[in-house]
């Protein structure tokens, strides 16, 4: 499927991946925005513990190593039509 369609699936709570990512266990998931207190490091190093932080919605990626990190698409990813749902 195209990224436009895959993005809708992602926003609906499904995980998506490019076909060549699957064998490596790589996939994307949507992280909705939230608000929380800055009462733990590293935020507590920069803000008073009572400060409320607004965390913006974003897309995270499970990487090959199993770590999770914010994802930024390449043009190739945006134009690809090999996106699949990996988890519902």
C-alpha positions in Angstrom: 0.0 0.0 0.0 1.1 3.6 -0.4 2.3 5.7 2.6 -0.8 7.8 2.4 -2.9 4.8 3.1 -0.4 3.3 5.6 -0.4 6.6 7.6 -4.2 6.2 8.2 -3.5 2.7 9.5 -0.8 4.0 11.7 -3.0 6.7 13.2 -5.6 4.0 13.8 -3.2 2.2 16.1 -1.7 -0.4 13.7 2.0 -0.9 13.1 3.4 -0.6 9.6 6.6 -1.4 7.8 8.2 -1.4 4.4 8.4 -4.9 3.0 12.2 -5.1 3.3 12.1 -4.1 6.9 10.0 -7.0 8.1 12.8 -9.6 8.2 14.8 -7.3 10.5 11.9 -6.8 12.9 11.7 -3.0 12.0 8.3 -1.3 12.1 6.7 2.0 12.9 4.0 3.0 15.4 2.1 6.2 16.2 2.7 7.9 19.6 -0.1 10.2 20.5 0.6 13.5 22.1 0.3 13.8 25.9 1.0 16.1 28.8 3.0 15.2 31.9 5.0 16.7 34.8 8.7 17.4 34.3 9.5 15.5 37.5 12.1 13.0 36.2 15.4 13.3 34.3 16.3 14.6 31.9 13.4 17.1 32.0 13.9 17.8 35.7 17.4 19.1 34.8 15.9 21.9 32.7 12.4 22.5 34.2 10.9 22.9 37.6 9.3 19.6 38.8 5.9 21.3 38.7 6.2 22.3 35.0 3.9 20.5 32.6 5.4 19.3 29.4 3.4 19.0 26.1 4.7 16.0 24.2 3.8 16.2 20.5 2.4 13.3 18.5 5.0 11.6 16.5 6.0 8.3 14.8 8.5 6.0 16.5 10.4 3.1 14.9 11.4 -0.2 16.4 15.0 -0.5 15.1 17.0 -3.6 14.1 18.6 -3.7 17.5 15.3 -3.6 19.2 15.6 0.0 20.4 12.9 2.5 19.8 13.5 6.0 18.4 11.6 8.8 16.7 11.3 8.2 12.9 11.9 10.7 10.2 10.9 9.5 6.7 13.1 9.7 3.6 11.5 10.8 0.3 11.9 7.2 -0.9 9.7 6.0 2.1 7.0 8.6 1.3 6.8 7.6 -2.3 7.0 3.8 -1.8 4.0 1.5 -2.3 5.4 -1.5 -0.4 4.0 -0.6 3.0 2.3 -3.4 4.9 0.5 -3.7 8.3 2.7 -5.7 10.7 0.6 -5.6 13.9 -3.0 -4.6 14.6 
